[in-house]
Amino acid sequence: MTLKFVECTLGVQYRDINDKGVVFGGPMYYLSKGLKEKGYIGLGKFLAAFFAVLCIGGSFGGGNAAQSNQAAAQIASLFGMSGGSSGFFIGLGIAVLVGITIIGGIKRIATVTEMLVPLMAIIYIVACLVVIGGNISYIDEAFSQIFQQAFSPQAGLGGLIGVWVIGFRRAAFSNEAGAGSASIAHSAVRTKYSASEGLVALLEPFIDTIVICTLTALVIVIFNNVSPFEYGAQQVMLSDGKIYEGATLTSMAFASTISWFPYVLTIAIFLFAVSTMISWSYYGQQAWMYLFGKSKAMEMTYKVLFLLFIIIGASAKMDSVWGFSDAMILAMVFPNMIGLLFLFPVVKQQLVRYEDAIKGHK
């Protein structure tokens, strides 16, 4: 939450606004402009360009291919489709839907996501609570298993390090805190005080990681008590003899209590995937235009490539997609964190300025 506050405050503080009112912001700008203020012109330019390259890769991977892969896998599993060709056609359909939205620009992106995200979150949270409530006798054991595995890794030091690595990978993927990508979207806000947007942004990791991811974990751990499977495996075989992975395993966990819920979950996963792809298309586009110029031709070139990766992700194997996605998003953390370490005094100044403004209004 602190990381999100710092990077989103900086995103607003160092953004560029052209003569048409179009906003360009994110780590590319606070790395180059902020470090220039500190006297590190060369370092700032290098880190900004390096981040932009990684952000483009992250937008094609974690923000795109991985999302279409999960959505396609869930849809194919629900309707008993085979892989390969079904993934291609599902990906093609998603690409058309996303393309209609992203070609409309940031205003249409904002309009679509502000409707989808709250609705999805509410549906998902209610379903989790229904599953947990229906298996309330397992809740103590579920929490016990989580804490035992977190603090007493069976493989000793190696297991502890492994848990940390996997934890950081999933956390970065879940809430993007430290990766810097979310600050690109937050930079487009209308505000006189950059710290005000940082305070709004810090709520995001709490909601999507502490609340939603914990509820998901409880649902899966409870399901493991009902239908045991091996934790940490890429693929698991359940009592029905079928192989499950990723979102399809979560779907079966919900189905154990709400038999019809996989259909609702498929819609939720699809909408989550679409909203994430729409958001990441904007992140990647901003990074692309930072490197290659802000012309319409460059903008459309990026959007076409982005839509192609939706189809590629839906057709590819899950482990290869996630491996590439993790690598890109985790790598973004390094240049971004260097900038945060140099520029956090600016954030403190902006927070004090915002607090003074609030007190003045009172």
Protein Blocks (a to p, Z undefined) as FASTA:
>chain_A
ZZmmmmmmmmmmmmccdfkopacedjklmmmmmmmmnopamlmmmmmmmmmmmmmmmmmm
mmmmmmmmmmmmmmmmmnopaehjlmmmmmmmmmmmmmmmmmnojmlmmmmmmmmmmmmm
mmmmmmmmmmmmmmmmmmmmmmmmmmmmmmmcfklmmlmmmmmmmmmmmmmmmnoponlm
mmmmmmmpccfbfklmmmmmmmmmmmmmmmmmmmmmmmmmmmmmmmgcdehiabdcdfko
pacehjlmmmmmmmmmmmmlmmmmmmmmmmmmmmmmmmmmmmmmmmmmmmnopafklmmm
mmmmmmmmmmmmmmmcfklmmmmmmmmmmmmmmmmmmmmmmmmmmmmmmmmmmmmmmmmm
ZZ
